[in-house]
Amino acid sequence: MSLFEQYIIKLAEKVVFINNLFNNLFYIKYLFLQLIKNMTYYNQTNFDIRCEWGKKGVEQLAPISDVIIIVDILSFSTCIEIANNRGVIIFPYDYKNESAQEFAKSVNAKLATRRGGSGYSLSPASLIHIPENTRLVLPSPNGSSLSLGTGKTPTLAGCLRNCRSVALAAKNYGNCIAVIPAGEKWHDGSLRPSFEDLIGAGAIINYLPGNLSPEAQVALAAYCHAQRNIKDLLKQCASGIELIGKGFEQDVNLAAELDVSNCIPTLTSTLSILLDKAYIHQVG
C-alpha cells in the first residue's frame, strides 16, 4: 500500500471519528434539553403559588422558589410550632440515623425519644410544657428530611395552628412560594399522600395572594371543604385513626387547632446555633 493510500485511509478514519464525535455531542445536547424540558413539566413555573408532595416536590420547587413551606401536620410541623412558640430551638435530623445521639451532643441538645416514651418526642403533647431555651434534636421520617433538603431556599414550617402567620411571613420573601405537603410513608417507604397535609397546605394557601397552580387550587379546595369540621375529619382520616389507636388523641386535638399561633418557625443556620440547621422562634 502506497503512502498516499495510507494517508487517505487515516484521513477517512479521522473523518469517521469526528463525525461520530459530533453525533455524540448532538445526542448529549438532545438528552440535556430533554432533561431540562422534562423538569419544567413539573415545577409549576407559570404560577406564583406552587404545591407539590414530598421529597420530589422539594427537589422540583425549592431551587426556583423564593421560599418553601414544609407542611407535616401529624406531627412534625405541629411539634415545631409548639416548641418554637415556647422559645425552643429544634434541630431536624434524619429519621432512624444512628448518629443522632452523637449529633445531639455536638450541638449541645437533647435527643427526642420515641413517641410514647417519658421524654420529648414527635408527639406535640410531649412538648406543651418544654422549658424555654431547650435545644432539641427532632428526627422524623417526613418533615425533618424535607427540611434538610431545601438547600439555600428560605424554609418555614407550617401547620394548621400557624397557617395565617406563616403565609403572611412567606410573602416577605417574594412572590414565588412553594408549599410542600409532606405526606406519610407506606411500609415499603413510598409516599402516601395524606388528608391532613393536603388540608394543611390548603389552609396556608388560603392566605397567599397570587396566581395558584392547579395543584395549589386542589389543596385550597380541600381545605375550604374541610374547614368547618377539621377536628372530626382529622380524627377520621387514616393518620388520625392510627394515632388515636395508639393512644395519642391529644396530638390530633392539638394539630387540629386552627390559626391559634403567630409563631413562624424559620429554618436558619447561625453562629448562635453552632452552624447547624435549626428551626427557631419567630413572631410575626
C-alpha distance (Angstrom), angle and dihedral (degrees) to the residues before:
residue distance angle dihedral
M1 . . .
S2 3.79 . .
L3 3.79 123.3 .
F4 3.78 89.2 -112.0
E5 3.81 91.5 55.1
Q6 3.80 90.7 48.0
Y7 3.80 89.4 50.9
I8 3.81 91.8 50.9
I9 3.82 91.2 50.2
K10 3.81 92.9 50.1
L11 3.79 90.4 46.0
A12 3.80 90.3 51.9
E13 3.80 90.6 49.6
K14 3.80 90.1 52.8
V15 3.79 91.1 48.8
V16 3.81 89.8 51.8
F17 3.82 90.7 47.4
I18 3.82 92.9 49.5
N19 3.80 90.8 46.1
N20 3.82 90.9 51.7
L21 3.79 90.5 46.6
F22 3.78 92.3 53.3
N23 3.79 90.8 45.7
N24 3.81 89.7 52.4
L25 3.80 91.7 47.6
F26 3.78 91.2 50.5
Y27 3.80 89.3 48.2
I28 3.80 92.0 49.5
K29 3.80 89.7 48.5
Y30 3.80 89.5 49.7
L31 3.82 91.7 51.1
F32 3.79 91.2 47.6
L33 3.80 92.5 50.6
Q34 3.79 90.3 47.5
L35 3.81 90.2 51.1
I36 3.81 91.4 51.5
K37 3.78 90.3 45.5
N38 3.79 92.4 50.2
M39 3.78 91.4 48.6
T40 3.80 91.4 54.1
Y41 3.79 90.3 54.9
Y42 3.79 90.6 70.0
N43 3.80 107.4 32.8
Q44 3.82 98.8 78.4
T45 3.81 91.7 -136.8
N46 3.80 93.2 162.1
F47 3.80 90.0 68.5
D48 3.81 136.1 66.5
I49 3.80 95.8 -146.2
R50 3.81 114.3 48.9
C51 3.79 130.3 -178.0
E52 3.80 128.6 -170.5
W53 3.78 137.2 155.4
G54 3.78 130.1 -101.4
K55 3.77 132.0 -47.1
K56 3.79 96.3 -15.8
G57 3.78 88.9 50.3
V58 3.80 90.4 55.0
E59 3.81 91.2 47.6
Q60 3.80 92.2 51.4
L61 3.79 101.2 39.8
A62 3.81 108.8 29.2
P63 3.84 96.7 71.0
I64 3.82 93.1 52.2
S65 3.81 100.9 37.9
D66 3.79 130.9 86.4
V67 3.80 91.6 -138.4
I68 3.79 136.9 0.4
I69 3.80 127.6 -146.7
I70 3.82 119.7 -154.3
V71 3.81 113.4 -150.2
D72 3.82 117.9 -166.3
I73 3.80 105.9 150.5
L74 3.83 98.9 177.7
S75 2.84 91.1 68.0
F76 3.82 137.8 -49.5
S77 3.82 99.5 70.8
T78 3.79 92.0 42.7
C79 3.82 90.1 51.4
I80 3.80 90.8 49.5
E81 3.81 92.7 51.2
I82 3.82 94.1 48.0
A83 3.80 93.6 45.8
N84 3.81 96.8 42.5
N85 3.78 90.1 47.7
R86 3.81 87.4 60.3
G87 3.81 92.0 51.4
V88 3.81 95.6 -99.2
I89 3.81 123.6 146.4
I90 3.81 113.3 -135.9
F91 3.79 123.1 -159.4
P92 3.82 112.2 -160.3
Y93 3.80 113.0 -142.8
D94 3.78 138.4 179.5
Y95 3.78 113.1 -85.0
K96 3.82 118.6 -109.4
N97 3.79 91.5 6.7
E98 3.80 109.1 151.7
S99 3.80 90.9 -148.7
A100 3.83 92.2 65.1
Q101 3.81 93.9 99.0
E102 3.79 91.8 50.5
F103 3.80 90.7 46.9
A104 3.81 91.3 50.9
K105 3.80 90.1 54.0
S106 3.81 90.8 48.8
V107 3.82 91.8 57.4
N108 3.81 94.6 38.0
A109 3.80 92.1 -114.9
K110 3.78 139.6 132.6
L111 3.80 118.4 -110.7
A112 3.79 117.2 -126.9
T113 3.80 114.1 -119.0
R114 3.78 129.4 -137.9
R115 3.77 115.4 -69.0
G116 3.78 110.8 -88.4
G117 3.78 95.0 30.6
S118 3.77 125.8 116.8
G119 3.80 96.7 -99.2
Y120 3.78 137.6 61.3
S121 3.78 113.2 -57.2
L122 3.79 146.0 154.1
S123 3.80 85.9 -66.6
P124 3.83 110.2 104.8
A125 3.81 89.2 -150.0
S126 3.81 89.9 61.9
L127 3.81 90.1 60.4
I128 3.79 103.5 48.1
H129 3.82 92.2 96.2
I130 3.82 99.5 31.4
P131 3.83 109.9 140.0
E132 3.78 121.5 -107.0
N133 3.84 116.5 -96.1
T134 3.80 92.8 24.3
R135 3.80 112.4 148.9
L136 3.80 111.6 -145.0
V137 3.80 132.6 -178.2
L138 3.80 106.7 -146.8
P139 3.82 115.6 -170.1
S140 3.79 116.3 -167.2
P141 3.82 133.9 169.7
N142 3.80 94.1 -126.6
G143 3.80 120.9 12.7
S144 3.80 96.6 40.2
S145 3.78 95.6 49.7
L146 3.80 91.5 46.8
S147 3.81 91.5 49.1
L148 3.79 90.6 52.9
G149 3.81 91.3 50.9
T150 3.79 100.5 58.6
G151 3.80 95.4 88.9
K152 3.80 114.9 -162.2
T153 3.80 94.6 -18.9
P154 3.83 111.7 115.8
T155 3.80 107.1 -103.8
L156 3.80 132.0 -156.8
A157 3.80 131.2 -177.9
G158 3.78 113.7 -132.0
C159 3.79 133.8 -172.5
L160 3.79 138.8 156.5
R161 3.80 91.4 -85.3
N162 3.82 94.7 60.8
C163 3.81 101.5 22.4
R164 3.81 96.6 127.6
S165 3.81 96.1 43.1
V166 3.79 94.2 48.5
A167 3.80 91.7 48.5
L168 3.81 92.5 50.4
A169 3.81 90.8 47.7
A170 3.81 92.3 48.5
K171 3.81 90.9 58.2
N172 3.80 89.3 63.1
Y173 3.81 90.3 66.9
G174 3.81 96.0 55.4
N175 3.77 144.0 -77.2
C176 3.81 99.2 -73.7
I177 3.79 105.8 81.6
A178 3.81 126.0 172.7
V179 3.79 119.8 -158.4
I180 3.81 114.3 -163.7
P181 3.81 119.2 -163.6
A182 3.80 101.5 -157.6
G183 3.79 98.9 -151.5
E184 3.78 124.2 -164.9
K185 3.80 132.5 -90.8
W186 3.76 131.9 -108.8
H187 3.81 117.1 -135.5
D188 3.81 89.8 -93.6
G189 3.80 90.7 57.5
S190 3.80 96.4 -107.5
L191 3.79 121.7 134.5
R192 3.79 118.9 -86.3
P193 3.82 109.0 -165.4
S194 3.79 106.3 -137.0
F195 3.80 133.5 -148.0
E196 3.79 94.1 -136.0
D197 3.80 95.3 54.3
L198 3.80 92.6 45.2
I199 3.81 92.5 55.7
G200 3.81 90.5 40.0
A201 3.79 89.5 56.6
G202 3.79 89.5 46.4
A203 3.81 92.2 51.0
I204 3.81 89.4 57.6
I205 3.81 94.4 41.9
N206 3.80 87.6 53.3
Y207 3.82 88.3 72.9
L208 3.81 97.5 41.9
P209 3.81 118.6 98.7
G210 3.78 118.9 -149.5
N211 3.76 143.1 67.3
L212 3.82 109.1 -38.2
S213 3.80 122.6 -145.6
P214 3.82 115.6 -129.9
E215 3.80 87.9 -105.8
A216 3.80 90.5 54.6
Q217 3.80 90.4 46.3
V218 3.81 90.8 55.2
A219 3.82 91.4 51.6
L220 3.80 90.3 49.0
A221 3.81 92.0 48.6
A222 3.81 90.9 50.5
Y223 3.79 91.0 51.6
C224 3.81 93.9 47.1
H225 3.80 89.7 51.4
A226 3.82 92.7 48.8
Q227 3.81 98.8 36.7
R228 3.80 98.5 99.6
N229 3.78 94.7 46.5
I230 3.78 104.7 32.0
K231 3.80 99.5 133.7
D232 3.80 94.6 50.7
L233 3.80 92.3 44.7
L234 3.81 91.8 49.0
K235 3.78 89.2 53.1
Q236 3.80 91.2 49.2
C237 3.82 98.4 45.9
A238 3.81 120.4 93.9
S239 3.81 96.2 -101.7
G240 3.80 92.3 46.5
I241 3.79 93.0 49.2
E242 3.80 89.3 50.4
L243 3.81 94.0 51.7
I244 3.80 94.7 43.8
G245 3.79 89.5 48.7
K246 3.80 88.8 55.7
G247 3.80 92.9 49.3
F248 3.81 100.4 -97.7
E249 3.80 102.7 116.7
Q250 3.80 90.6 131.9
D251 3.80 88.7 61.7
V252 3.79 89.8 57.2
N253 3.81 91.2 47.3
L254 3.80 91.7 51.7
A255 3.80 92.2 46.8
A256 3.82 91.4 50.7
E257 3.82 95.2 59.1
L258 3.80 105.6 113.2
D259 3.82 125.2 -142.0
V260 3.80 95.8 -20.2
S261 3.81 99.3 132.9
N262 3.79 138.4 61.2
C263 3.81 92.3 -164.0
I264 3.81 115.1 125.2
P265 3.83 110.0 -162.8
T266 3.78 105.4 -149.7
L267 3.79 124.8 -170.2
T268 3.76 108.5 -132.7
S269 3.78 143.2 159.9
T270 3.80 117.9 -147.7
L271 3.77 139.9 145.9
S272 3.79 89.5 -101.3
I273 3.80 90.8 66.8
L274 3.79 96.4 39.5
L275 3.81 95.9 -101.0
D276 3.81 96.1 -71.9
K277 3.78 121.8 122.3
A278 3.77 112.3 -96.1
Y279 3.77 138.9 160.6
I280 3.78 111.6 -115.8
H281 3.80 135.0 -168.9
Q282 3.78 115.3 -90.5
V283 3.79 124.2 170.4
G284 3.80 120.5 -154.7
